């Protein structure tokens, strides 16, 4: 399960797929600048959502542990 989560996070941040493999030059179909900027904006938004969710879970866990230990 953790491998899938790691792959998802790497995909969202756009890290995965930058290293050419099997003599792949990476030359793909030409995309318009609007499509490229939209894709980049969606990745930034997804990264922000993931960050907010993770910070919320950490805060919830800290409060829960503080209440439990009191």
Secondary structure, DSSP 8 states (H G I E B T S, - for coil): -HHHHHHHHHHHHT-TT-S--TT---------HHHHHHHHHHHHHHHHHHHHHHHHHHHHHHHHHHHHH-
